């Protein structure tokens, strides 16, 4: 920690720093609010996706129970690519889910069970939902990391830097005030001695 200087220039520096911290603090607090709102949005979207996944799995299970023929759906449908785009939340770059592209295998419509078409559609939807959830998890990770840094800065400014500046300003003002008072006293003493000297020589 740098040693505090007791001068008018140091006083100005401390006042400038205090003004800067006070100006930054509301911006950081607003950013924190935006990040918290985004985390809540992500959590809601994740919950909605989990609910939809359960519905799709339940529907798929009802279809497969109607037929005894086992079919490996993973051989009939596979993920080709997961497309995302870049976004920005309160200054945080994040991925945004766009779509999942699939590759479909060939199968004979006459020999495969009737539920296979539904099954392929269900697997595609499930995969898309899982990919959406993975992208949301990455968003959450990035936003939470930024939130930790933002909260640390808020605490640093609010609990350390601003009180420190106020304390330094008070100390410097007291020192300068004492110096000025001493100068006035010394001036009066010098004037009195000068007057007394003049009186003796007269």
C-alpha positions in Angstrom: 0.0 0.0 0.0 1.4 3.4 -1.0 2.3 5.8 1.8 -0.3 8.6 2.1 1.0 12.0 1.1 -0.3 15.1 3.0 -0.5 17.7 0.3 -3.1 19.5 -1.8 -2.3 17.5 -4.9 -2.8 14.3 -2.9 -6.1 15.6 -1.6 -7.2 16.3 -5.2 -6.1 12.8 -6.2 -8.1 11.2 -3.4 -11.2 13.3 -4.2 -10.9 12.3 -7.9 -10.6 8.6 -7.0 -13.6 8.9 -4.7 -15.7 10.5 -7.5 -14.6 7.8 -9.9 -15.5 4.9 -7.5 -18.9 6.6 -6.8 -19.6 6.9 -10.5 -18.6 3.2 -11.3 -20.5 1.7 -8.4 -24.1 2.2 -9.7 -23.0 0.9 -13.1 -21.6 -2.3 -11.5 -24.8 -2.7 -9.4 -27.0 -2.4 -12.5 -24.8 -4.9 -14.3 -25.2 -7.3 -11.3 -29.0 -6.9 -11.5 -29.0 -7.7 -15.3 -26.8 -10.8 -14.7 -29.1 -12.1 -11.9 -32.1 -11.6 -14.2 -30.4 -13.6 -17.0 -29.5 -16.4 -14.6 -33.2 -16.6 -13.6 -34.3 -16.6 -17.3 -31.8 -19.5 -18.0 -33.0 -21.5 -15.0 -36.6 -21.1 -16.2 -35.7 -22.2 -19.7 -33.8 -25.2 -18.4 -36.8 -26.2 -16.3 -39.1 -25.9 -19.3 -36.7 -28.1 -21.4 -36.5 -30.8 -18.7 -40.3 -30.8 -18.5 -40.6 -31.2 -22.3 -37.9 -33.9 -22.3 -39.9 -36.0 -19.8 -43.1 -35.5 -22.0 -41.2 -36.7 -25.1 -39.7 -39.7 -23.4 -43.1 -40.6 -21.9 -44.7 -40.4 -25.4 -42.0 -42.5 -26.9 -42.3 -45.2 -24.2 -46.0 -45.5 -24.9 -45.4 -46.1 -28.6 -42.6 -48.7 -28.1 -44.8 -50.7 -25.6 -47.3 -51.3 -28.4 -44.7 -53.2 -30.5 -42.4 -56.0 -29.7 -39.8 -55.4 -32.5 -36.6 -53.8 -31.1 -35.3 -51.0 -33.2 -32.0 -49.1 -32.7 -33.0 -45.6 -33.3 -29.5 -44.3 -32.9 -28.5 -46.0 -36.2 -31.4 -44.3 -38.0 -30.8 -40.7 -36.8 -27.5 -39.0 -35.8 -26.4 -35.4 -35.1 -24.7 -33.7 -38.0 -24.1 -30.3 -36.4 -25.2 -28.1 -33.5 -25.5 -24.5 -34.7 -25.1 -21.5 -32.4 -24.5 -17.8 -32.8 -22.7 -15.2 -30.7 -24.7 -13.1 -28.3 -24.0 -10.6 -25.5 -25.5 -10.2 -22.1 -24.4 -7.2 -20.0 -21.0 -7.2 -21.8 -20.6 -11.0 -21.5 -20.2 -12.8 -24.8 -22.3 -16.0 -24.8 -23.4 -18.7 -27.3 -27.0 -18.7 -28.4 -28.6 -22.0 -29.6 -30.0 -21.9 -33.2 -30.6 -25.5 -34.3 -29.5 -29.1 -34.5 -28.9 -30.6 -37.9 -29.5 -34.3 -38.3 -28.4 -37.1 -40.6 -31.0 -39.8 -41.2 -30.1 -43.4 -42.1 -32.1 -45.4 -44.7 -34.8 -47.8 -43.5 -37.4 -49.9 -45.2 -40.9 -48.5 -44.5 -42.5 -51.9 -45.1 -40.3 -53.9 -42.6 -39.8 -51.4 -39.8 -42.5 -50.9 -37.1 -45.1 -48.2 -37.6 -43.8 -46.3 -34.5 -40.3 -45.8 -36.0 -41.3 -42.5 -37.8 -42.5 -41.1 -34.5 -39.5 -42.5 -32.7 -37.1 -40.7 -35.1 -39.0 -37.5 -34.6 -38.9 -38.0 -30.8 -35.1 -38.7 -30.9 -34.5 -35.6 -33.0 -36.6 -33.5 -30.5 -34.8 -35.0 -27.5 -31.4 -34.3 -29.0 -32.4 -30.8 -29.9 -33.6 -30.2 -26.3 -30.4 -31.7 -24.8 -28.3 -29.4 -27.1 -30.4 -26.4 -26.1 -29.8 -27.3 -22.4 -26.1 -27.7 -23.0 -25.9 -24.2 -24.6 -27.9 -22.7 -21.7 -25.5 -24.4 -19.2 -22.6 -22.7 -21.0 -24.4 -19.4 -20.8 -25.0 -19.9 -17.1 -21.3 -20.8 -16.5 -20.1 -17.6 -18.3 -22.7 -15.3 -16.6 -21.9 -16.8 -13.2 -18.2 -16.2 -13.7 -18.9 -12.6 -14.7 -21.2 -12.2 -11.7 -18.4 -13.3 -9.3 -16.0 -10.7 -10.7 -18.8 -8.0 -10.7 -19.7 -8.7 -7.0 -16.0 -8.7 -6.1 -15.6 -5.2 -7.7 -18.8 -3.9 -6.0 -17.4 -5.1 -2.6 -14.0 -3.7 -3.3 -15.4 -0.2 -4.2 -18.2 -0.2 -1.6 -16.4 -1.7 1.4 -12.7 -0.9 0.7 -11.9 1.9 -1.8 -14.7 4.4 -1.0 -14.2 4.2 2.8 -10.4 4.3 2.3 -10.7 7.5 0.1 -13.0 9.2 2.6 -10.6 8.4 5.5 -7.6 9.6 3.5 -9.4 12.8 2.5 -10.3 13.5 6.2 -6.7 12.8 7.3 -5.3 15.1 4.6 -7.8 17.9 5.4 -7.0 17.7 9.1 -3.2 17.8 8.4 -3.6 20.8 5.9 -5.9 22.6 8.4 -3.4 22.1 11.2 -0.6 23.3 8.9 -2.6 26.4 8.0 -3.5 27.1 11.7 0.2 26.7 12.6 1.2 29.1 9.8 -1.3 31.7 11.1 0.0 31.3 14.7 3.7 31.5 13.5 2.7 34.6 11.5 1.1 36.3 14.5 4.2 35.5 16.7 6.5 36.8 14.1 4.4 40.0 13.7 4.4 40.5 17.5 8.1 40.0 17.8 8.6 42.4 14.9 6.4 45.0 16.6 8.1 44.5 19.9 11.5 44.9 18.3 10.4 48.1 16.6 9.1 49.5 19.9 12.5 48.8 21.6 14.5 50.6 19.0 12.2 53.7 18.9 
